[in-house]
Amino acid sequence: MYLMYIDESGNTAYNLEDGASKFLVLTGCIIHEDNRHTIETQFRAIKKKYYQNEDIEVKSNFLRNANPDIAYHSPLKLYNRETYDNLEHEIASFLKDLPIQLISVVVDKHAYWAGSPNQKPYNAAYLLLLEAFQKFLEEKNKLGICVIDPREGQVNKSFLGDELENIHHSARWSNSKDWIECPRVVERLLYAPSDRTIGIQIADLFCYPIFHVFEYNKLLSEYWRCWELSYPKLLADGLKIFPEESKKGLRTMSETHF
C-alpha cells in the first residue's frame, strides 16, 4: 500500500492586488506504508533536537521564518546562525535520503480561467494528481490512499468542504470526459490537518521549491532547494503543467525533460 500526502503552495485568489499567486501548485508525496513509521520517527527526532518538541509543525514557510535574519517573530525562530544552518543542513539531508517519490501539478491560474472561467483550479489540479497516482499504482500493481489537509490557503485558511471528496469519489468509480477512472485509489479522501500529519509537512517542504521556481520564473538550478531536493524525487512524468500552452513562457521548462 502507498500513501500519497498532498499539500499546496500558492493560493486560489484571483487578483494579484489581493495577494493572489500566479500559480497554484499541488504536490503529492508518495510513501510506502513500510517506510512511514521510520520517516516519521526520523523527522520527529530532528524537531526534538532543535525545538525540544516533536509535535511542532515544520513546513517551508515556518522553516524560512526560523532564520535569525528574519525580523518578525515565529514559533520556530532560532537566534543563533550556526544552529539555523545546522537545522537547514539536517533537514536537507533528511529530505534527500527519503525513499519517496513526488507528483506535482502546476496550474497557471489565469490561463486556466481564460478557458474555464467558472471552474476551480484546485479541483483541476487534484484530478491531474489523482490520475498520475493511479498510473503509478498500476505500474506498481499496488493500492493507494490519498491524505490531504482540508484547509486551503497560506494564512487565512478556508475549508475545502465536500466538493473535493465528491470529485475523489466519482473518479474512483467512473470514467468521464474530465478524468480517467482511478480504481487503485481506495477509500475516501482522507482529511488530516498538516500540524498533526508529518507526511503533509514533508509534502510541503518539497512543494514550495517547485512553486518558487514557477512563481518567479526561475530555472530549477537557480533555487537549490528545487534542484537538489524536489526535482530528483519527481517521477519520470511527475511534473504536470496546466494548461499545456503555459509551458511556452516558462524558463523552468528549458531545463527539464518534462
BATIRO-724371 format. One record per atom (N, C-alpha, C): residue number from 1; residue in three letters; x, y, z. Coordinates in nm, 3 decimals, padded with zeros to 5 digits. Last residue first. Layout:
REM residues N
NUM;ala;X;Y;Z
...
END
This chain:
REM residues 258
258;phe;01.048;01.722;-01.885
258;phe;00.902;01.706;-01.878
258;phe;00.835;01.773;-01.996
257;his;01.313;01.755;-01.851
257;his;01.274;01.662;-01.957
257;his;01.123;01.646;-01.963
256;thr;01.429;02.097;-01.802
256;thr;01.373;01.969;-01.759
256;thr;01.341;01.882;-01.880
255;glu;01.495;02.345;-01.882
255;glu;01.595;02.275;-01.804
255;glu;01.548;02.136;-01.761
254;ser;01.291;02.481;-01.992
254;ser;01.409;02.460;-02.078
254;ser;01.513;02.374;-02.010
253;met;01.104;02.519;-01.793
253;met;01.085;02.405;-01.882
253;met;01.204;02.380;-01.972
252;thr;01.174;02.758;-01.662
252;thr;01.193;02.629;-01.596
252;thr;01.193;02.514;-01.695
251;arg;01.076;02.965;-01.811
251;arg;01.219;02.934;-01.821
251;arg;01.248;02.796;-01.764
250;leu;00.778;02.962;-01.981
250;leu;00.841;02.929;-01.855
250;leu;00.987;02.891;-01.875
249;gly;00.612;02.997;-02.198
249;gly;00.673;03.115;-02.140
249;gly;00.753;03.089;-02.014
248;lys;00.519;02.740;-02.266
248;lys;00.599;02.817;-02.362
248;lys;00.671;02.934;-02.297
247;lys;00.349;02.625;-02.082
247;lys;00.490;02.584;-02.081
247;lys;00.577;02.680;-02.162
246;ser;00.089;02.692;-02.131
246;ser;00.163;02.777;-02.038
246;ser;00.312;02.743;-02.035
245;glu;-00.030;02.497;-02.280
245;glu;00.031;02.608;-02.353
245;glu;00.109;02.702;-02.261
244;glu;-00.143;02.323;-02.090
244;glu;-00.020;02.286;-02.157
244;glu;00.050;02.404;-02.222
243;pro;-00.269;02.500;-01.794
243;pro;-00.283;02.438;-01.927
243;pro;-00.146;02.414;-01.993
242;phe;-00.042;02.286;-01.633
242;phe;-00.178;02.301;-01.685
242;phe;-00.219;02.448;-01.682
241;ile;00.206;02.047;-01.609
241;ile;00.179;02.190;-01.626
241;ile;00.042;02.204;-01.692
240;lys;00.333;01.805;-01.395
240;lys;00.224;01.836;-01.487
240;lys;00.202;01.987;-01.490
239;leu;00.577;01.583;-01.334
239;leu;00.552;01.726;-01.330
239;leu;00.450;01.760;-01.438
238;gly;00.627;01.310;-01.364
238;gly;00.562;01.356;-01.243
238;gly;00.543;01.505;-01.230
237;asp;00.737;01.117;-01.522
237;asp;00.634;01.205;-01.581
237;asp;00.557;01.274;-01.470
236;ala;00.922;01.017;-01.337
236;ala;00.965;01.049;-01.474
236;ala;00.865;01.137;-01.547
235;leu;00.866;01.180;-01.018
235;leu;00.854;01.068;-01.111
235;leu;00.891;01.112;-01.252
234;leu;01.097;01.373;-00.829
234;leu;00.981;01.369;-00.918
234;leu;00.983;01.241;-01.002
233;lys;01.331;01.389;-00.688
233;lys;01.229;01.298;-00.637
233;lys;01.108;01.287;-00.728
232;pro;01.493;01.586;-00.803
232;pro;01.535;01.446;-00.812
232;pro;01.430;01.345;-00.767
231;tyr;01.335;01.825;-00.735
231;tyr;01.346;01.775;-00.873
231;tyr;01.391;01.629;-00.880
230;ser;01.371;01.872;-00.452
230;ser;01.243;01.834;-00.512
230;ser;01.259;01.765;-00.647
229;leu;01.662;01.904;-00.400
229;leu;01.569;01.830;-00.315
229;leu;01.447;01.780;-00.390
228;glu;01.812;02.043;-00.589
228;glu;01.876;01.937;-00.512
228;glu;01.778;01.850;-00.435
227;trp;01.634;02.226;-00.712
227;trp;01.729;02.148;-00.793
227;trp;01.782;02.027;-00.719
226;cys;01.494;02.340;-00.493
226;cys;01.423;02.270;-00.600
226;cys;01.517;02.175;-00.674
225;arg;01.696;02.448;-00.340
225;arg;01.601;02.355;-00.277
225;arg;01.520;02.277;-00.381
224;trp;01.832;02.621;-00.512
224;trp;01.894;02.494;-00.476
224;trp;01.795;02.396;-00.413
223;tyr;01.745;02.777;-00.786
223;tyr;01.694;02.763;-00.649
223;tyr;01.732;02.625;-00.599
222;glu;01.848;02.763;-01.034
222;glu;01.863;02.892;-00.966
222;glu;01.808;02.888;-00.822
221;ser;01.783;02.526;-01.149
221;ser;01.916;02.536;-01.090
221;ser;01.940;02.668;-01.019
220;leu;01.536;02.581;-01.264
220;leu;01.544;02.494;-01.147
220;leu;01.676;02.511;-01.074
219;leu;01.500;02.929;-01.341
219;leu;01.547;02.796;-01.375
219;leu;01.550;02.712;-01.248
218;lys;01.198;03.114;-01.258
218;lys;01.340;03.083;-01.247
218;lys;01.371;02.950;-01.315
217;asn;00.949;03.253;-01.211
217;asn;01.000;03.220;-01.345
217;asn;01.152;03.201;-01.345
216;tyr;00.829;03.268;-00.972
216;tyr;00.927;03.373;-01.002
216;tyr;01.001;03.348;-01.133
215;glu;00.661;03.048;-00.984
215;glu;00.604;03.178;-00.948
215;glu;00.698;03.292;-00.986
214;phe;00.844;02.840;-01.041
214;phe;00.742;02.879;-01.138
214;phe;00.689;03.019;-01.109
213;val;01.006;02.828;-00.818
213;val;01.069;02.848;-00.948
213;val;00.967;02.886;-01.055
212;his;00.812;02.796;-00.609
212;his;00.901;02.912;-00.613
212;his;00.958;02.935;-00.753
211;phe;00.694;02.543;-00.647
211;phe;00.616;02.666;-00.664
211;phe;00.706;02.787;-00.685
210;ile;00.917;02.390;-00.577
210;ile;00.863;02.382;-00.712
210;ile;00.779;02.506;-00.742
209;pro;00.948;02.461;-00.303
209;pro;01.054;02.491;-00.400
209;pro;01.008;02.483;-00.545
208;tyr;00.692;02.365;-00.193
208;tyr;00.723;02.508;-00.206
208;tyr;00.837;02.536;-00.304
207;cys;00.705;02.079;-00.196
207;cys;00.615;02.153;-00.285
207;cys;00.659;02.298;-00.302
206;phe;00.873;01.977;-00.003
206;phe;00.906;01.951;-00.144
206;phe;00.826;02.041;-00.238
205;leu;00.743;02.069;00.221
205;leu;00.885;02.101;00.207
205;leu;00.936;02.072;00.066
204;asp;00.489;01.953;00.184
204;asp;00.506;02.097;00.171
204;asp;00.652;02.135;00.151
203;ala;00.545;01.685;00.240
203;ala;00.497;01.722;00.106
203;ala;00.516;01.871;00.082
202;ile;00.605;01.711;00.512
202;ile;00.712;01.675;00.418
202;ile;00.671;01.711;00.275
201;gln;00.349;01.770;00.608
201;gln;00.459;01.864;00.630
201;gln;00.574;01.838;00.534
200;ile;00.220;01.535;00.537
200;ile;00.180;01.659;00.471
200;ile;00.287;01.766;00.491
199;gly;00.349;01.354;00.711
199;gly;00.355;01.332;00.567
199;gly;00.319;01.458;00.489
198;ile;00.278;01.444;00.965
198;ile;00.415;01.464;00.919
198;ile;00.426;01.446;00.768
197;thr;00.018;01.602;01.090
197;thr;00.044;01.500;00.988
197;thr;00.181;01.524;00.925
196;arg;-00.067;01.809;01.239
196;arg;-00.067;01.679;01.304
196;arg;-00.026;01.567;01.209
195;asp;-00.064;02.026;01.078
195;asp;00.012;02.038;01.202
195;asp;00.017;01.906;01.279
194;ser;-00.234;01.959;00.868
194;ser;-00.090;01.947;00.847
194;ser;-00.012;01.953;00.978
193;pro;-00.516;01.750;00.931
193;pro;-00.451;01.880;00.941
193;pro;-00.300;01.866;00.936
192;ala;-00.662;01.539;00.693
192;ala;-00.577;01.543;00.812
192;ala;-00.510;01.679;00.819
191;tyr;-00.892;01.338;00.520
191;tyr;-00.854;01.473;00.562
191;tyr;-00.771;01.464;00.691
190;leu;-00.892;01.113;00.255
190;leu;-00.873;01.130;00.398
190;leu;-00.825;01.272;00.428
189;leu;-01.130;01.016;00.032
189;leu;-01.022;01.112;00.050
189;leu;-01.010;01.140;00.200
188;arg;-01.208;00.665;00.090
188;arg;-01.245;00.804;00.065
188;arg;-01.118;00.891;00.073
187;glu;-01.058;00.375;-00.066
187;glu;-01.113;00.452;00.045
187;glu;-01.147;00.595;00.001
186;val;-00.795;00.365;-00.317
186;val;-00.902;00.306;-00.235
186;val;-00.940;00.400;-00.121
185;val;-00.695;00.367;-00.634
185;val;-00.703;00.457;-00.519
185;val;-00.822;00.412;-00.436
184;arg;-00.747;00.198;-00.837
184;arg;-00.642;00.157;-00.744
184;arg;-00.629;00.252;-00.625
183;pro;-00.936;00.320;-01.002
183;pro;-00.979;00.217;-00.908
183;pro;-00.872;00.170;-00.810
182;cys;-01.001;00.577;-01.150
182;cys;-00.885;00.553;-01.063
182;cys;-00.917;00.445;-00.959
181;glu;-01.085;00.677;-01.482
181;glu;-01.120;00.605;-01.361
181;glu;-00.994;00.568;-01.282
180;ile;-00.996;01.008;-01.587
180;ile;-00.996;00.863;-01.607
180;ile;-01.030;00.796;-01.474
179;trp;-01.193;01.307;-01.650
179;trp;-01.095;01.226;-01.578
179;trp;-01.101;01.081;-01.623
178;asp;-01.374;01.440;-01.813
178;asp;-01.284;01.521;-01.732
178;asp;-01.178;01.439;-01.659
177;lys;-01.543;01.265;-01.928
177;lys;-01.465;01.348;-02.020
177;lys;-01.360;01.429;-01.944
176;ser;-01.495;00.974;-01.718
176;ser;-01.573;01.086;-01.768
176;ser;-01.486;01.164;-01.867
175;asn;-01.532;00.663;-01.542
175;asn;-01.464;00.749;-01.638
175;asn;-01.554;00.867;-01.672
174;ser;-01.571;00.586;-01.189
174;ser;-01.621;00.605;-01.326
174;ser;-01.522;00.684;-01.410
173;trp;-01.477;00.563;-00.930
173;trp;-01.577;00.468;-00.975
173;trp;-01.623;00.485;-01.119
172;arg;-01.296;00.758;-00.857
172;arg;-01.266;00.619;-00.819
172;arg;-01.356;00.520;-00.891
171;ala;-01.420;00.992;-00.931
171;ala;-01.306;00.945;-01.012
171;ala;-01.268;00.801;-00.978
170;ser;-01.611;01.020;-00.727
170;ser;-01.654;00.997;-00.865
170;ser;-01.541;00.939;-00.950
169;his;-01.445;01.068;-00.502
169;his;-01.534;00.952;-00.506
169;his;-01.575;00.920;-00.651
168;his;-01.322;01.312;-00.578
168;his;-01.242;01.193;-00.549
168;his;-01.327;01.066;-00.561
167;ile;-01.548;01.478;-00.591
167;ile;-01.466;01.455;-00.710
167;ile;-01.384;01.328;-00.695
166;asn;-01.623;01.465;-00.321
166;asn;-01.715;01.418;-00.424
166;asn;-01.641;01.390;-00.555
165;glu;-01.400;01.586;-00.199
165;glu;-01.432;01.446;-00.169
165;glu;-01.527;01.388;-00.272
164;leu;-01.432;01.844;-00.298
164;leu;-01.315;01.765;-00.339
164;leu;-01.337;01.616;-00.312
163;glu;-01.675;01.919;-00.169
163;glu;-01.663;01.918;-00.315
163;glu;-01.547;01.831;-00.362
162;asp;-01.704;01.951;00.101
162;asp;-01.727;01.817;00.047
162;asp;-01.698;01.807;-00.102
161;gly;-01.441;02.175;00.213
161;gly;-01.577;02.124;00.213
161;gly;-01.585;01.987;00.148
160;leu;-01.211;02.319;00.241
160;leu;-01.245;02.272;00.108
160;leu;-01.387;02.219;00.101
159;phe;-01.188;02.617;00.433
159;phe;-01.211;02.473;00.427
159;phe;-01.262;02.432;00.289
158;ser;-00.917;02.844;00.436
158;ser;-01.058;02.818;00.407
158;ser;-01.075;02.668;00.388
157;lys;-00.693;03.034;00.636
157;lys;-00.730;02.906;00.579
157;lys;-00.880;02.898;00.552
156;asn;-00.498;03.285;00.594
156;asn;-00.638;03.268;00.630
156;asn;-00.692;03.143;00.562
155;val;-00.244;03.175;00.485
155;val;-00.259;03.243;00.613
155;val;-00.401;03.226;00.664
154;gln;-00.270;03.005;00.260
154;gln;-00.145;03.013;00.332
154;gln;-00.160;03.075;00.471
153;gly;-00.511;02.755;00.156
153;gly;-00.470;02.893;00.184
153;gly;-00.347;02.896;00.271
152;glu;-00.743;02.512;00.265
152;glu;-00.667;02.570;00.153
152;glu;-00.634;02.714;00.186
151;arg;-00.780;02.225;00.459
151;arg;-00.780;02.371;00.458
151;arg;-00.692;02.420;00.343
150;pro;-00.755;01.953;00.483
150;pro;-00.883;02.003;00.432
150;pro;-00.890;02.155;00.423
149;asp;-00.468;01.797;00.361
149;asp;-00.516;01.894;00.459
149;asp;-00.647;01.954;00.405
148;ile;-00.497;01.453;00.262
148;ile;-00.484;01.594;00.229
148;ile;-00.530;01.680;00.346
147;val;-00.417;01.144;00.125
147;val;-00.434;01.216;00.251
147;val;-00.405;01.364;00.224
146;cys;-00.514;00.856;-00.052
146;cys;-00.479;00.998;-00.057
146;cys;-00.512;01.065;00.076
145;ile;-00.380;00.531;-00.099
145;ile;-00.473;00.617;-00.026
145;ile;-00.422;00.760;-00.036
144;gly;-00.352;00.246;-00.323
144;gly;-00.307;00.368;-00.259
144;gly;-00.418;00.445;-00.192
143;leu;-00.217;-00.074;-00.428
143;leu;-00.327;00.016;-00.397
143;leu;-00.272;00.139;-00.324
142;lys;-00.016;-00.199;-00.706
142;lys;-00.047;-00.177;-00.565
142;lys;-00.171;-00.088;-00.552
141;asn;00.142;-00.225;-00.935
141;asn;00.042;-00.326;-00.902
141;asn;00.006;-00.322;-00.754
140;lys;00.303;-00.025;-01.024
140;lys;00.350;-00.099;-00.906
140;lys;00.260;-00.219;-00.872
139;glu;00.148;00.071;-01.232
139;glu;00.283;00.023;-01.261
139;glu;00.339;-00.060;-01.146
138;glu;-00.078;00.152;-01.087
138;glu;-00.089;00.047;-01.188
138;glu;00.047;-00.013;-01.218
137;leu;00.030;00.361;-00.937
137;leu;-00.016;00.240;-00.868
137;leu;-00.033;00.124;-00.965
136;phe;00.082;00.549;-01.141
136;phe;00.192;00.499;-01.057
136;phe;00.151;00.367;-00.992
135;lys;-00.181;00.597;-01.226
135;lys;-00.083;00.540;-01.318
135;lys;00.034;00.480;-01.243
134;gln;-00.287;00.713;-00.990
134;gln;-00.345;00.590;-01.045
134;gln;-00.245;00.521;-01.139
133;phe;-00.133;00.947;-00.985
133;phe;-00.118;00.848;-00.878
133;phe;-00.173;00.713;-00.922
132;ala;-00.238;01.077;-01.207
132;ala;-00.096;01.040;-01.207
132;ala;-00.068;00.936;-01.099
131;glu;-00.501;01.117;-01.118
131;glu;-00.476;01.034;-01.237
131;glu;-00.330;00.988;-01.242
130;leu;-00.453;01.292;-00.902
130;leu;-00.515;01.161;-00.879
130;leu;-00.488;01.067;-00.996
129;leu;-00.353;01.517;-01.033
129;leu;-00.270;01.447;-00.934
129;leu;-00.322;01.305;-00.911
128;leu;-00.574;01.590;-01.184
128;leu;-00.449;01.554;-01.252
128;leu;-00.358;01.476;-01.159
127;leu;-00.751;01.649;-00.971
127;leu;-00.782;01.542;-01.066
127;leu;-00.657;01.496;-01.141
126;tyr;-00.622;01.869;-00.850
126;tyr;-00.639;01.743;-00.777
126;tyr;-00.669;01.627;-00.871
125;ala;-00.636;02.065;-01.048
125;ala;-00.504;02.016;-01.005
125;ala;-00.518;01.882;-00.934
124;ala;-00.913;02.104;-01.056
124;ala;-00.843;02.056;-01.175
124;ala;-00.708;01.998;-01.138
123;asn;-00.954;02.204;-00.796
123;asn;-01.018;02.079;-00.837
123;asn;-00.949;02.020;-00.958
122;tyr;-00.809;02.444;-00.806
122;tyr;-00.771;02.341;-00.709
122;tyr;-00.830;02.205;-00.750
121;pro;-00.939;02.601;-00.994
121;pro;-00.809;02.542;-01.029
121;pro;-00.766;02.433;-00.931
120;lys;-01.278;02.569;-01.070
120;lys;-01.182;02.591;-00.962
120;lys;-01.049;02.524;-00.994
119;gln;-01.462;02.749;-01.328
119;gln;-01.411;02.629;-01.263
119;gln;-01.304;02.664;-01.160
118;asn;-01.549;02.948;-01.490
118;asn;-01.630;02.918;-01.372
118;asn;-01.580;02.798;-01.292
117;pro;-01.373;02.970;-01.708
117;pro;-01.391;03.083;-01.616
117;pro;-01.468;03.052;-01.489
116;ser;-01.167;02.818;-01.869
116;ser;-01.271;02.761;-01.781
116;ser;-01.304;02.863;-01.673
115;gly;-00.988;02.971;-02.012
115;gly;-01.060;02.864;-02.082
115;gly;-01.175;02.806;-02.002
114;ala;-00.904;03.151;-01.821
114;ala;-00.938;03.202;-01.955
114;ala;-01.017;03.099;-02.034
113;trp;-00.831;02.994;-01.608
113;trp;-00.961;03.063;-01.602
113;trp;-01.003;03.120;-01.736
112;tyr;-00.576;02.917;-01.700
112;tyr;-00.681;02.818;-01.676
112;tyr;-00.818;02.883;-01.677
111;ala;-00.444;03.158;-01.702
111;ala;-00.458;03.086;-01.828
111;ala;-00.567;02.980;-01.816
110;his;-00.458;03.210;-01.428
110;his;-00.530;03.298;-01.520
110;his;-00.544;03.236;-01.659
109;lys;-00.303;02.991;-01.317
109;lys;-00.443;03.017;-01.281
109;lys;-00.516;03.101;-01.384
108;asp;-00.132;02.731;-01.405
108;asp;-00.128;02.874;-01.438
108;asp;-00.272;02.924;-01.425
107;val;-00.056;02.477;-01.188
107;val;-00.167;02.539;-01.262
107;val;-00.139;02.688;-01.280
106;val;00.122;02.189;-01.160
106;val;00.139;02.334;-01.160
106;val;00.030;02.396;-01.247
105;val;00.158;01.909;-00.966
105;val;00.073;01.971;-01.068
105;val;00.082;02.121;-01.052
104;ser;00.380;01.647;-00.902
104;ser;00.347;01.787;-00.878
104;ser;00.269;01.843;-00.997
103;ile;00.476;01.367;-00.721
103;ile;00.400;01.414;-00.836
103;ile;00.361;01.558;-00.805
102;leu;00.762;01.190;-00.593
102;leu;00.674;01.306;-00.599
102;leu;00.598;01.314;-00.731
101;gln;00.860;00.937;-00.359
101;gln;00.852;00.989;-00.495
101;gln;00.744;01.097;-00.500
100;ile;01.101;00.828;-00.109
100;ile;00.969;00.876;-00.152
100;ile;00.978;00.916;-00.299
99;pro;01.301;00.770;00.104
99;pro;01.256;00.677;-00.001
99;pro;01.115;00.712;-00.047
98;leu;01.517;01.045;00.173
98;leu;01.387;00.982;00.191
98;leu;01.354;00.888;00.075
97;asp;01.750;01.187;00.145
97;asp;01.763;01.042;00.169
97;asp;01.628;00.971;00.177
96;lys;01.674;01.452;00.117
96;lys;01.746;01.387;00.009
96;lys;01.745;01.235;00.022
95;leu;01.561;01.506;00.369
95;leu;01.476;01.503;00.250
95;leu;01.544;01.430;00.135
94;phe;01.795;01.496;00.533
94;phe;01.681;01.409;00.560
94;phe;01.594;01.395;00.435
93;ser;01.941;01.706;00.425
93;ser;01.995;01.569;00.418
93;ser;01.884;01.467;00.439
92;ala;01.771;01.920;00.492
92;ala;01.803;01.892;00.352
92;ala;01.855;01.750;00.336
91;ile;01.779;01.903;00.773
91;ile;01.652;01.879;00.704
91;ile;01.676;01.848;00.556
90;glu;02.049;01.964;00.814
90;glu;01.996;01.835;00.858
90;glu;01.863;01.803;00.789
89;his;02.075;02.222;00.708
89;his;02.155;02.112;00.653
89;his;02.094;01.977;00.690
88;glu;01.899;02.365;00.876
88;glu;01.878;02.358;00.731
88;glu;01.951;02.240;00.669
87;leu;02.031;02.324;01.123
87;leu;01.893;02.276;01.101
87;leu;01.865;02.262;00.952
86;asn;02.273;02.454;01.078
86;asn;02.273;02.310;01.106
86;asn;02.135;02.250;01.083
85;asp;02.182;02.714;01.049
85;asp;02.250;02.649;00.937
85;asp;02.253;02.498;00.955
84;tyr;02.083;02.753;01.312
84;tyr;01.993;02.757;01.197
84;tyr;02.055;02.688;01.076
83;thr;02.321;02.740;01.457
83;thr;02.214;02.644;01.484
83;thr;02.118;02.637;01.366
82;glu;02.456;02.961;01.352
82;glu;02.514;02.827;01.337
82;glu;02.408;02.719;01.358
81;arg;02.290;03.176;01.433
81;arg;02.309;03.145;01.291
81;arg;02.363;03.003;01.270
80;asn;02.044;03.179;01.672
80;asn;02.186;03.151;01.652
80;asn;02.206;03.105;01.508
79;tyr;01.779;03.191;01.712
79;tyr;01.854;03.316;01.725
79;tyr;02.004;03.297;01.711
78;leu;01.502;03.075;01.540
78;leu;01.630;03.039;01.601
78;leu;01.718;03.164;01.601
77;lys;01.154;03.040;01.546
77;lys;01.268;03.132;01.538
77;lys;01.390;03.075;01.611
76;leu;00.916;02.909;01.542
76;leu;01.034;02.831;01.506
76;leu;01.162;02.915;01.506
75;pro;00.725;03.096;01.592
75;pro;00.745;02.993;01.695
75;pro;00.866;02.905;01.665
74;ser;00.855;03.417;01.506
74;ser;00.799;03.290;01.461
74;ser;00.819;03.190;01.574
73;his;00.860;03.771;01.456
73;his;00.863;03.654;01.543
73;his;00.801;03.533;01.475
72;tyr;01.059;03.943;01.204
72;tyr;00.940;03.919;01.285
72;tyr;00.946;03.784;01.358
71;ala;01.309;03.944;01.065
71;ala;01.282;04.039;01.173
71;ala;01.167;03.996;01.262
70;ile;01.546;03.699;00.989
70;ile;01.409;03.744;00.971
70;ile;01.368;03.828;01.092
69;asp;01.788;03.598;01.065
69;asp;01.790;03.727;00.997
69;asp;01.650;03.781;00.971
68;pro;01.747;03.344;01.167
68;pro;01.771;03.453;01.263
68;pro;01.775;03.591;01.199
67;asn;01.487;03.152;01.035
67;asn;01.611;03.222;01.004
67;asn;01.633;03.337;01.102
66;ala;01.237;03.059;01.063
66;ala;01.332;03.023;01.170
66;ala;01.466;03.094;01.152
65;asn;01.107;03.117;00.833
65;asn;01.092;03.212;00.943
65;asn;01.179;03.177;01.064
64;arg;01.159;02.890;00.683
64;arg;01.221;03.017;00.642
64;arg;01.216;03.118;00.757
63;leu;00.997;02.713;00.824
63;leu;01.141;02.692;00.824
63;leu;01.214;02.820;00.782
62;phe;00.743;02.810;00.768
62;phe;00.790;02.813;00.905
62;phe;00.942;02.798;00.911
61;asn;00.734;02.756;00.494
61;asn;00.722;02.893;00.541
61;asn;00.775;02.907;00.683
60;ser;00.764;02.469;00.491
60;ser;00.859;02.560;00.423
60;ser;00.854;02.701;00.479
59;lys;00.709;02.338;00.824
59;lys;00.680;02.346;00.681
59;lys;00.770;02.454;00.622
58;val;00.670;02.181;01.113
58;val;00.779;02.234;01.032
58;val;00.741;02.222;00.885
57;glu;00.505;02.201;01.413
57;glu;00.485;02.190;01.268
57;glu;00.601;02.257;01.194
56;ile;00.596;02.000;01.694
56;ile;00.591;02.129;01.630
56;ile;00.581;02.112;01.478
55;asp;00.628;01.757;01.819
55;asp;00.499;01.781;01.753
55;asp;00.491;01.918;01.686
54;glu;00.862;01.737;01.958
54;glu;00.847;01.652;01.840
54;glu;00.723;01.685;01.759
53;asn;01.053;01.970;02.092
53;asn;00.910;01.946;02.073
53;asn;00.891;01.866;01.944
52;gln;01.298;02.084;02.101
52;gln;01.254;02.011;02.220
52;gln;01.105;01.981;02.214
51;tyr;01.404;02.192;01.874
51;tyr;01.295;02.265;01.938
51;tyr;01.243;02.200;02.066
50;tyr;01.612;02.033;01.781
50;tyr;01.623;02.178;01.766
50;tyr;01.518;02.256;01.844
49;lys;01.545;01.770;01.854
49;lys;01.683;01.816;01.868
49;lys;01.691;01.968;01.869
48;lys;01.278;01.744;01.781
48;lys;01.314;01.741;01.923
48;lys;01.454;01.798;01.946
47;lys;01.303;01.751;01.500
47;lys;01.226;01.854;01.570
47;lys;01.265;01.859;01.719
46;ile;01.449;01.516;01.458
46;ile;01.506;01.645;01.420
46;ile;01.435;01.757;01.494
45;ala;01.264;01.324;01.547
45;ala;01.392;01.337;01.617
45;ala;01.460;01.470;01.584
44;arg;01.063;01.349;01.359
44;arg;01.034;01.387;01.497
44;arg;01.163;01.406;01.577
43;phe;01.194;01.237;01.142
43;phe;01.158;01.378;01.139
43;phe;01.129;01.429;01.281
42;gln;01.223;00.969;01.225
42;gln;01.340;01.049;01.192
42;gln;01.308;01.199;01.196
41;thr;00.954;00.889;01.255
41;thr;01.046;00.885;01.369
41;thr;01.168;00.973;01.345
40;glu;00.858;00.912;00.993
40;glu;00.802;00.996;01.099
40;glu;00.897;01.002;01.219
39;ile;01.014;00.712;00.868
39;ile;01.023;00.852;00.825
39;ile;00.971;00.945;00.934
38;thr;00.925;00.483;01.005
38;thr;01.066;00.523;01.013
38;thr;01.083;00.669;00.976
37;his;00.653;00.476;00.927
37;his;00.689;00.492;01.068
37;his;00.834;00.540;01.084
36;arg;00.666;00.443;00.640
36;arg;00.601;00.558;00.703
36;arg;00.650;00.580;00.846
35;asn;00.756;00.226;00.505
35;asn;00.854;00.329;00.539
35;asn;00.797;00.441;00.625
34;asp;00.542;00.065;00.445
34;asp;00.650;00.006;00.525
34;asp;00.751;00.111;00.573
33;glu;00.382;00.222;00.277
33;glu;00.340;00.202;00.416
33;glu;00.452;00.145;00.504
32;his;00.564;00.457;00.082
32;his;00.517;00.319;00.102
32;his;00.487;00.299;00.250
31;ile;00.456;00.772;-00.021
31;ile;00.533;00.697;00.078
31;ile;00.476;00.556;00.087
30;ile;00.460;01.051;-00.220
30;ile;00.419;00.911;-00.216
30;ile;00.513;00.832;-00.125
29;cys;00.327;01.359;-00.215
29;cys;00.446;01.288;-00.168
29;cys;00.406;01.143;-00.141
28;gly;00.199;01.580;-00.447
28;gly;00.175;01.457;-00.375
28;gly;00.306;01.388;-00.342
27;thr;00.121;01.920;-00.473
27;thr;00.225;01.817;-00.477
27;thr;00.185;01.699;-00.391
26;leu;00.005;02.185;-00.656
26;leu;-00.038;02.077;-00.569
26;leu;00.063;01.964;-00.583
25;val;00.021;02.526;-00.700
25;val;00.095;02.401;-00.714
25;val;00.045;02.302;-00.610
24;leu;-00.084;02.796;-00.884
24;leu;-00.122;02.707;-00.775
24;leu;-00.050;02.575;-00.800
23;phe;00.052;03.115;-00.977
23;phe;00.039;02.970;-00.992
23;phe;-00.016;02.906;-00.865
22;lys;00.043;03.376;-00.898
22;lys;00.021;03.345;-01.040
22;lys;-00.010;03.197;-01.059
21;ser;-00.143;03.451;-00.596
21;ser;-00.025;03.399;-00.665
21;ser;-00.058;03.378;-00.813
20;ala;-00.287;03.742;-00.454
20;ala;-00.302;03.619;-00.533
20;ala;-00.168;03.579;-00.594
19;gly;-00.305;03.973;-00.306
19;gly;-00.209;03.871;-00.264
19;gly;-00.220;03.741;-00.340
18;asp;-00.469;04.148;-00.427
18;asp;-00.518;04.088;-00.302
18;asp;-00.426;03.977;-00.253
17;glu;-00.349;04.205;-00.664
17;glu;-00.351;04.310;-00.562
17;glu;-00.396;04.257;-00.427
16;leu;-00.406;03.986;-00.817
16;leu;-00.272;03.998;-00.764
16;leu;-00.266;04.103;-00.653
15;asn;-00.713;03.821;-00.775
15;asn;-00.646;03.947;-00.801
15;asn;-00.508;03.951;-00.736
14;tyr;-00.790;03.553;-00.694
14;tyr;-00.790;03.597;-00.834
14;tyr;-00.702;03.719;-00.858
13;ala;-00.677;03.271;-00.494
13;ala;-00.728;03.408;-00.508
13;ala;-00.707;03.456;-00.652
12;thr;-00.572;03.027;-00.438
12;thr;-00.672;03.031;-00.545
12;thr;-00.736;03.169;-00.558
11;asn;-00.212;02.999;-00.399
11;asn;-00.349;03.010;-00.350
11;asn;-00.444;03.020;-00.468
10;gly;00.100;02.841;-00.307
10;gly;00.021;02.935;-00.383
10;gly;-00.120;02.938;-00.326
9;ser;00.104;02.489;-00.260
9;ser;00.171;02.618;-00.246
9;ser;00.105;02.713;-00.344
8;glu;-00.041;02.207;-00.085
8;glu;-00.038;02.306;-00.192
8;glu;00.053;02.422;-00.156
7;asp;-00.009;01.848;-00.043
7;asp;-00.014;01.984;00.007
7;asp;-00.001;02.081;-00.109
6;ile;-00.068;01.509;00.040
6;ile;-00.084;01.618;-00.058
6;ile;-00.085;01.753;00.014
5;tyr;00.055;01.183;00.041
5;tyr;00.026;01.300;00.122
5;tyr;00.034;01.424;00.032
4;met;-00.034;00.874;-00.043
4;met;00.007;00.999;-00.108
4;met;-00.041;01.115;-00.021
3;leu;00.079;00.555;00.041
3;leu;00.004;00.672;00.086
3;leu;00.056;00.794;00.013
2;tyr;00.047;00.223;-00.082
2;tyr;00.116;00.353;-00.085
2;tyr;00.022;00.461;-00.033
1;met;00.084;-00.119;00.000
1;met;00.000;00.000;00.000
1;met;00.088;00.125;00.000
END
